[in-house]
Amino acid sequence: MAQPAQGPATAEGPCSTPPSSPAPCHPVDEKLPASRLVPAALQHIAAMYAGVVTPPLIIGQAVGLDAAGMTRLIAASLLIAGCATVLQTLGAGRFAGNRLPFVNAASSAGIAPMLAIAETSAPGHQLPAIYGAVMVAGVFCLAVGPFFGRLLRFFPPLVTGVVITLIGVTLMPVPVAWAQGGDRTAADFGAMRYLALAGFTLVVILLFQRFGKGFVKQIALLLGLLIGTLAAIPFGMADFGALREAPVAALPAPFAFGAPEFQPAAILSLCIVMLVLMTESSAGMLALGEICERRTDGRTITRGLRTDGIATLLGPVFGGFPTSAFAQNVGVVSLTRVRSRYVVATAGCALLVLGAFPVLGAVVSTVPMPVLGGAGIVLFGSIAVSGIRTLSEAGLDDSSNIILVAVALGAGIIPLAAPTFYADFPAWAQTVLGSGISAGALVAVLLNLFFNHLGTRSRHTAPALKSS
């Protein structure tokens, strides 16, 4: 009796093609030998690491955490990123995980709204208010995820491009302050030695990006951080106190920064950002499906978004932040053509190890602020470029679209250009509008409804999702 033809492995489990079958294992389910697995996983770690530690670095500085607190926050971010990535790549039955080489970690998109929450919260209540809003945003993601496909038409590249651009633009003051020393109250804030070190770090990154090859070019940012830190040591600008005091191995304690507090305005702000993050995750899954030649259907996207929601809901228990896709790792898959999800799962396990050993996370807190500033200009500038690239595919030859982008960008830049603009507004409005990202996203969504949905047929032929 003829046997049924064997096809590539499905997304429901690892490759199980019998040896006698001529059908090859699908590249996504291929288990590579260690000689290929480890270098490929290192490339993903190099691509994601700076992005994973950026949110805890910025938020921790903003709320005034000491070195020990910063170490705990960084370790928690690494741990949650590792758990989310492993769950996403390996999956949990039919419930969660898209089973693609997909990296999940704390997103930079939530930084500006969380900074706005911190600014409007009383000392000692900043992180609890942030974590309460993040947890509700996770519940919101879990509730909306199964139906999100129906909402995608409200988040075309026109809207997501505005938001991504604003993420990079509104965060740019952060690395600029780092380049000046980080502490605005210090007498030597903005001293030339700080600016010189930041400029040196930036030049090192540019040189590696220009003349580096392959893996070296991909880790140009990390090499810049390393060389910049080494250059700071002879001038007494590097402090290794946190490294000496950090415990070698310790798991983050639940609610170490206080029990979550639930403020309506903060919750609204983070839920708006969560919609944008879900759009970005969906875009990343569609892009990876094309790259990996594995169809990404609605169920795959639902499982992937469910993973985002779980990580965002549970992350704050240990000190995590809103979790979403990392577009740079989609680029790594496209560049290397190594499509095995087990490579990314290995990278996730490495993040778990880094999070379980705070002394390794403390290494990041030893990097001098000016060095972080030089690297941050590249990091946040590249986010803005991703948004501009998305906007270039959004039909800006239409005058209505030009007006939409112009007004939304203007609304998003107001808090940056005039920080006291909303000073007389109610506290809830300051939290929502005081973040350029949530203000710009809200305006972009409303104007997209006004121009392209209410009382008229949608005039867009562009796909609803584009990977940034």
C-alpha positions, 0 to 999 in steps of 0.5 A, spaced: 500 500 500 502 506 498 504 511 503 502 518 504 507 523 501 511 526 507 512 534 507 516 538 511 514 539 518 509 543 521 509 548 526 506 544 531 512 540 533 520 539 531 522 535 525 520 528 525 521 526 518 523 518 518 530 517 515 527 513 510 523 519 507 526 523 502 523 529 504 527 534 508 526 537 514 523 544 514 529 549 515 525 552 521 525 545 525 532 543 523 536 541 529 543 544 527 550 541 530 553 545 536 558 547 531 553 551 527 548 552 533 552 556 538 555 561 533 548 562 530 545 563 537 551 568 539 549 573 533 542 573 535 544 575 542 549 580 540 543 583 536 538 583 541 543 584 548 543 592 547 536 593 546 534 588 552 538 592 557 536 599 554 529 599 558 531 597 565 537 602 564 533 608 562 527 607 567 532 605 572 536 612 572 529 615 571 526 613 578 533 614 581 535 606 583 542 605 586 547 600 583 544 594 586 537 596 584 539 597 577 543 590 577 536 587 579 532 591 574 537 588 568 537 581 571 529 581 571 529 584 563 534 578 561 530 573 565 523 575 562 526 576 555 529 569 555 523 566 558 519 569 552 523 567 547 524 560 549 516 560 549 515 563 543 520 558 539 518 552 542 511 553 544 506 550 549 501 546 545 496 550 541 496 555 546 502 559 546 508 560 541 509 561 534 514 556 533 518 561 529 525 563 530 522 569 533 525 573 539 521 577 544 524 582 549 522 588 553 521 593 547 523 600 547 516 603 545 514 603 552 520 607 555 517 614 553 510 612 556 513 609 562 517 615 563 511 620 563 508 615 568 514 616 573 514 623 572 507 624 574 507 619 580 510 620 587 517 618 589 516 611 591 510 609 587 513 610 580 515 603 579 509 600 582 505 605 578 509 603 571 508 595 573 500 596 574 499 599 568 504 594 564 500 588 567 493 591 565 496 592 558 498 584 558 491 582 560 489 587 554 493 583 549 491 577 551 484 579 551 485 582 544 490 578 541 485 572 538 481 578 534 487 582 533 487 581 525 480 585 525 483 591 528 490 591 523 486 595 518 486 601 523 494 600 524 497 601 517 504 603 515 502 610 515 500 609 523 506 604 525 511 608 521 509 615 525 509 611 532 516 608 530 519 614 528 517 618 534 520 612 539 526 614 536 525 621 536 522 622 543 528 618 546 534 621 543 534 626 549 536 620 553 543 618 550 544 626 549 544 626 557 548 620 558 553 623 553 553 629 558 555 625 564 548 622 566 547 626 572 543 633 570 544 635 578 552 634 577 557 640 577 561 637 571 554 635 567 556 636 560 564 637 561 568 636 555 571 629 558 564 626 558 563 629 551 569 626 548 568 619 551 561 619 548 564 621 541 570 616 541 565 611 542 561 613 537 567 613 532 569 606 534 562 604 532 562 607 526 569 604 524 567 597 526 560 598 522 564 601 516 570 596 516 568 590 520 565 584 516 560 579 518 559 577 525 564 583 527 560 588 523 553 585 527 556 586 534 559 593 532 555 596 538 557 591 543 564 592 541 563 600 541 561 599 549 567 594 550 572 599 547 569 605 550 569 602 557 576 600 557 578 607 554 574 610 560 578 606 565 585 610 565 581 617 566 577 614 572 571 614 569 569 607 570 566 605 576 566 597 578 563 597 584 556 594 582 560 588 579 563 587 586 557 588 590 552 584 585 551 577 587 553 571 583 547 567 582 540 569 584 533 569 581 529 576 582 524 576 588 517 577 586 515 584 587 522 587 589 520 594 587 513 594 590 506 591 589 503 594 583 498 600 583 493 601 578 492 608 575 487 609 570 491 614 565 497 610 566 493 604 564 490 607 558 497 610 555 500 603 556 494 599 552 495 604 546 502 602 546 500 595 547 496 596 540 502 598 537 507 593 539 502 587 537 502 590 530 509 590 530 509 583 533 504 581 527 509 584 522 515 581 524 511 574 524 509 575 517 516 577 515 519 571 518 514 567 515 516 569 508 523 569 510 522 562 513 518 560 507 513 557 512 506 560 512 504 565 518 496 564 519 491 567 524 492 561 529 500 562 528 499 570 530 494 569 535 499 564 539 505 569 538 501 575 541 499 570 546 506 569 548 507 577 548 501 578 553 503 572 558 510 575 558 507 582 559 503 580 564 507 576 568 514 580 567 512 586 572 512 580 578 519 580 577 521 587 574 520 586 567 517 591 562 512 590 556 514 585 551 514 585 544 518 582 537 525 584 536 525 587 529 533 586 529 533 579 530 528 578 524 534 582 520 539 577 523 535 571 520 534 574 513 541 576 513 544 569 515 539 565 512 539 560 518 532 559 520 532 554 525 528 556 531 532 552 535 538 557 534 533 562 537 531 558 543 538 557 545 539 564 545 533 565 549 536 560 554 543 564 554 539 570 556 536 566 562 543 564 564 544 571 564 538 573 568 539 568 573 547 570 574 546 578 576 553 579 576 553 578 569 547 583 568 551 588 573 557 588 567 552 593 563 551 597 569 559 598 569 559 601 562 560 609 563 554 614 562 558 617 556 559 611 553 552 609 553 550 616 550 555 615 544 552 608 543 545 610 544 545 615 539 546 610 534 541 605 537 535 610 538 537 613 531 536 607 528 529 606 531 527 613 527 530 610 521 526 604 521 520 608 522 522 613 516 523 607 512 516 604 514 513 611 512 516 611 505 512 605 504 505 608 506 503 612 500 505 619 502 504 621 495 497 622 497 495 629 500 491 626 506 496 622 508 501 627 508 497 631 513 496 625 517 503 624 518 505 631 519 499 632 525 501 626 528 508 627 528 507 634 531 503 632 536 508 627 538 514 632 538 510 637 542 512 634 549 519 634 547 519 641 544 515 644 550 515 639 556 511 644 560 506 644 554 501 640 558 502 643 565 495 645 566 492 639 564 489 634 568 494 629 571 490 623 567 491 627 560 498 629 562 500 622 563 497 620 556 499 626 552 505 627 556 508 621 552 510 623 545 509 616 543 502 615 546 500 622 543 502 621 536 499 614 536 493 616 538 492 622 533 495 618 528 489 612 529 484 618 530 486 621 523 486 615 519 479 613 521 477 620 519 481 620 513 480 613 510 475 609 514 469 614 516 464 615 511 468 612 505 472 606 502 479 605 504 483 608 499 489 604 501 492 599 497 498 598 501 498 592 506 496 593 513 503 590 516 510 592 514 516 589 518 520 595 521 
